[in-house]
Structure formats: structure tokens, C-alpha cells
Amino acid sequence: MTNKVTLVTDPDDVYYDAFRILTVDLDQTHSKILSDSLLHLETVPETVIYVWNGDDLNWLFDKKHKSHLILFNAETEKQELAGYFAAQHNSHYFGTLRSLEKINTKTIYDIQELTQLLGECFTNYA
């Protein structure tokens, strides 16, 4: 992967055209799956990854509106956020969504699934 991937955390942002991914409360395993998936792709467009781990909600919701793809931890302690993000059309999740899994069936189980999803998203973005 020779293209640029930029990680952004609260309170920062970047202002250039890029594919934007919002990650919500991911644990180390989830972050590793994302990183490995990006490494498996031959071409990755300019990409911004917003990383939220429990800080400013205003920042989180601003980045949600700017993002092409949302990846969230369904097993977060903040279950009201899991419910909110489960209802978003562009969201996929790691873990078990508990009682809302019928609303959003887009679970990510492994590197291969996320690699395929990212490949499709990047192709549509281009």
C-alpha cells in the first residue's frame, strides 16, 4: 500500500478530499483487522481514519456525517452509541450487536471480510 492513510483523533480534522472511515470504540483486535485489511489491498485511495475512543461526542457526530464508512464495536460499554450506529446505512460492526442484530446484519468477522468490504467501498469511491 503506497497511498497515504491518515489517522485523526479528537479534536483534530483534516480538510482534503479522501475516503473517510470513522472507527468507534474499537479494541486492539479490531484495529489490527483494519490495519491488516488495508495492507492486503493493492490500491488504497487517500484515506482518513477517524479514531474515537470515548472523548467528545460533538466531534464523533461531526465525523459521522463526513465519513463514507463507519466501523464500530458492537460490544462497547456505550450501548446507546451501538444502537445509534447500528441504524446508520453505512455502518458495519465487530462483535455481537445483542438485541439489534436484526436491524443491522453487517458483522465483520475477519480480515478477509473487511478487505472485501474496503475493496468494494474504494472501487465505488473512485
C-alpha positions in Angstrom: 0.0 0.0 0.0 1.8 3.1 -1.2 -1.1 5.6 -0.8 -1.5 7.7 2.2 -3.6 6.8 5.2 -4.0 9.5 7.9 -5.2 8.7 11.4 -7.2 11.6 13.1 -8.3 11.8 16.7 -10.3 14.3 18.7 -10.1 17.3 18.5 -8.4 17.3 15.1 -9.6 17.1 11.5 -8.1 17.3 8.0 -9.5 19.2 5.1 -8.7 17.5 1.8 -10.6 15.0 -0.4 -10.2 11.5 0.9 -12.2 8.4 1.6 -13.2 8.7 5.3 -13.6 5.9 7.8 -15.0 6.5 11.3 -13.9 3.9 13.9 -15.9 3.9 17.1 -14.5 2.4 20.3 -12.6 -0.3 18.5 -10.3 -2.5 20.6 -6.8 -3.6 19.6 -8.0 -6.7 17.8 -10.5 -4.7 15.7 -7.8 -2.1 14.9 -5.4 -4.8 13.8 -8.0 -6.3 11.5 -8.5 -2.9 9.9 -4.7 -2.3 9.5 -4.1 -5.8 8.1 -7.1 -5.4 5.7 -5.6 -2.1 4.3 -2.3 -3.9 3.9 -3.9 -6.7 1.8 -5.3 -4.2 -0.8 -3.2 -3.4 -3.8 -4.6 0.1 -4.2 -5.9 2.3 -1.5 -7.1 5.8 -2.2 -6.1 8.8 0.0 -7.8 7.7 3.2 -8.6 9.4 6.5 -9.4 7.2 9.5 -11.1 8.9 12.4 -10.4 7.2 15.7 -12.9 7.8 18.5 -12.5 6.1 21.9 -14.9 7.9 24.2 -13.9 11.5 24.0 -16.0 14.4 22.6 -19.5 13.4 21.3 -19.7 16.5 19.2 -16.5 15.5 17.4 -17.8 12.0 16.9 -21.1 13.1 15.3 -19.4 15.6 13.1 -17.1 12.9 11.8 -20.0 10.5 11.4 -21.5 13.0 8.9 -18.2 13.3 7.0 -17.5 9.5 6.8 -18.1 7.1 3.9 -17.8 4.1 6.2 -18.4 3.5 9.9 -16.8 0.7 11.8 -17.9 0.3 15.4 -17.5 -2.0 18.3 -21.0 -3.6 19.0 -19.8 -4.6 22.5 -18.9 -1.1 23.6 -19.9 -0.1 27.1 -21.8 2.8 25.5 -24.6 0.7 24.2 -26.7 3.7 23.3 -24.0 4.5 20.7 -24.0 0.9 19.4 -27.7 1.3 18.8 -27.3 4.6 17.1 -24.6 3.4 14.8 -26.4 0.2 14.1 -29.1 2.3 12.4 -26.7 4.0 10.0 -26.8 2.8 6.4 -23.0 2.8 6.1 -22.1 1.1 9.3 -20.5 -2.3 9.9 -19.5 -3.7 13.3 -17.3 -6.1 15.2 -18.7 -8.3 17.9 -22.2 -9.1 18.9 -24.9 -6.5 18.5 -27.2 -8.1 21.1 -30.8 -7.4 20.6 -30.3 -5.1 17.5 -28.7 -7.7 15.2 -31.9 -7.9 13.1 -31.6 -4.1 12.3 -28.0 -4.4 11.1 -26.6 -7.7 9.9 -23.3 -6.3 8.7 -21.0 -8.0 11.1 -17.3 -8.2 10.3 -15.7 -11.4 11.4 -12.2 -11.4 10.0 -9.6 -9.7 7.8 -11.0 -11.3 4.6 -14.4 -9.8 5.1 -13.1 -6.4 5.9 -10.7 -6.5 3.0 -13.5 -7.3 0.6 -15.7 -4.5 2.1 -12.9 -2.0 1.8 -12.2 -3.0 -1.8 -15.8 -2.5 -2.7 -16.0 0.8 -0.9 -12.8 2.1 -2.6 -14.0 1.0 -6.0 -17.3 2.8 -5.5 -15.5 5.9 -4.2 -13.2 6.0 -7.3 
